[in-house]
Amino acid sequence: MPETPLKLAAQQLVAASLADLTPEGRAQRTAAARAQGPGSLQYWAKRVDPNQVLDETERTRRAQEEKTAYFRRIASGRKKAREADAA
């Protein structure tokens, strides 16, 4: 007899929770997504030099600068939001 969608969803939640019990389990499952996100230097290297015409040193330097600028913009926005909430 097939499972109901509700029972299936509950089973999937339990399975996901059990898989997350070990740090390496979650790390392995999310590694590809994290590598493609803004926290990754590879992400910024692709953005600053999509055609890979720069040498590796210059590409890495520019990627690091872009990454730093991105996170500083986020921090600045959060600071402004906190100040607006406090006012």
N, C-alpha and C positions, 0 to 999 in steps of 0.2 A: 504494500500500500504506500503510495507516495506521501511524502511529508507535506504538511501545510506550510505555506510561506512563513507563518509566524514561528513554527517549530524550526524550520530551516534557518531562519535569521538568528534564533537563539543559539542554535548549534554553532553557527559561524562566529558569533560573538564569543562563545566559550573557547572555541579553537584559537581565535585570534589572541585572546587573553593568555591562554596557555603558551602560545608561541612567543609572547612577549616576556615570559618569565625569565628567559635567559637573554642577557644583553646582546650576545652575538647573533641570536635569532632575529631580533628586530633590526639590528645593524645590517645584517646581510640582506634582509628584505627591502630596506630603504636606501641602500647604498647607491643604486642607480639614480633614484630620484634626487638624492642629496647632491650627487655629482653634477646634476643638471640645473641646480638652483643657484641663487645669488650668493650663497655662502661659499661656493666653490670658485677657486681661481680659474679653473677651466671654463666656467660659464662666462667670466669676464674676458678671458683670452679670446673666446669665439666672438664676443661682441666688439672688441677693439680691433680685431684683425681677422675678419671672417674669411678672407682669401689667403691667409697665412703668407703674406708678403714680407712681414717684418721678421727680423731674426728673433730667436727664442728669448734672448735677454731683454730686448726692447718690448716684445709682446708681454712678457711677464711683468715688467716694470709698469707698463700702461694698464695692464689688467689689475694690478694691485692698487694703482691710483684710482681707477674707476670704482673698484670695490670699496675702497675707503670713502670716497666721495658719496657713494650710494648710501652707506650706512650712516654717514654724518648727516645726510639730508633726512633720513628717517629719524635720527635722534633729534634733530632740530625741530621737525614737525611734532614729535612727541612732547618736546619741551614747550612749544607754543600751545599745544592742546592742554597740557597740565596748567600752564599759566592762565589760560582762558577759563578753565574749570575753577581755579582758585579765585578768580576775580568775581 
